[in-house]
Amino acid sequence: MTDAITVEGVRKTYGARKALDGLDLTVARGTVHGVLGPNGAGKTTAVRIMATLLRHDEGHVRVAGYDVRTDADAVRRRIGLLGQHAAVDEDLSGRQNLEMFGRLYHLGVRRARARADELLGRFGLADTGSKAVKQYSGGMRRRLDLAASLITDPEVLFLDEPTTGLDPRARGEVWGAVRSLVGGGTTVLLTTQYLEEADQLADRISVIDEGRVIADGTSDELKAKTGGDRIDVVLHDSAQLAAAAVLLPGEASVDEDRRMVSAPVADRMAALTQVVRALQDAGIEAEDIALRRPTLDEVFLDLTGRGTEVKEDA
């Protein structure tokens, strides 16, 4: 089989609210697949169904070759799950936590200890394994969470918004840990609100909204839907915004509160050189000029005609 996960026409309702409304998703083995969407899009509900924690109302789901409804035990033996909230005991050390998880998975005392040492080394926690988790930084704690989810060396690993609430340094630590998994053949399904995170980690990305996939492709393909990269120009004088907007390539947007004009660009460096020269020739003073990738809000605005306003979690 080439697919680690197949989701076909899955629906799930809570009362009158549709959490999933015909979700279709295919994840190739040995890849990182990002599921991107705002709060309330249905990401967590989808993960809970795939991880056998929640029963769907309609549709079919197979994970690691097994149906999650009729072969739930077989699925559980082949998956790992890292949820949005820490699952480790802060009063125990990192090593004690991993040994405890190993015992819960019936590895036996010696195998659980060996596996704990192996994972502590793998995630750069060997020197701090004897410290209580409450002394860990946010990034270290999340790496320990990730290690705990790999106790049984799962075929498929679900990461449900693994870096929410982490600072940039801690987020980078988790990204590094996730990258280290892929070489070993683990299939990773990553849900996130951050386009940058999916861009950094995912081989392919599915964008979901209101319980169904609205776009699917590589990071470059999704960025192309919003005009590719963007150039932002912050001006010294807001009175020159209109004049600056006509100098930018394509259709520029104006943010008066931030004194900024922004436009999509096809060729990053050529556009930067062109805009800098045009502003200088026009006598327009810029405080800052930056090239960046589209934000999640811009992707959703392009795909749905609205932004990523927060809805009820699902």
DAGI-V23787 format. One line per field, one symbol per residue. psi: psi as a letter, one per 20 degrees, with the letter a starting at -180 (. if undefined). burial: 1 if it has 16 or more other ideal C-beta (glycine too) atoms within 10 Angstrom, else 0. A space follows every 10 residues. Layout:
BEGIN
psi = ???
burial = ???
END
This chain:
BEGIN
psi = qiphpppokp qpqncipogp mlpppppqqk rpppoprrpi hjghggghgh jjippqgraq pppkjqpigi lgghghijrq poahqpjqoh irrgghghhg hghhjkiqgg hggghggghg hhkkjhijhi qqhiiqrggg ghhgggghij gjmqhpppon mijpiqrhgh ghggghhghi hhhijpppop qqiohgghhh hphqpppqpl jqpiqpargh hghhhjjbrq ppopqhoiij gghhhiiqqa oqqpnhhjlq qqqqqgoghg gggggggggg hikppphqpq prqqrhhhgh ghhijralqp apq.
burial = 0011111001 1100000111 1010111011 1111111111 1111111111 1100010010 1111110100 1101110111 1111010100 0011111111 1100001000 0110110011 0111100110 0010010111 1111111111 1101111111 1111010001 1011101100 1100011111 1111101111 1101111111 1110110010 0110011111 1111100001 1001101110 0100000011 1111100000 1101100010 0001010000 0011110111 0000000100 0001
END
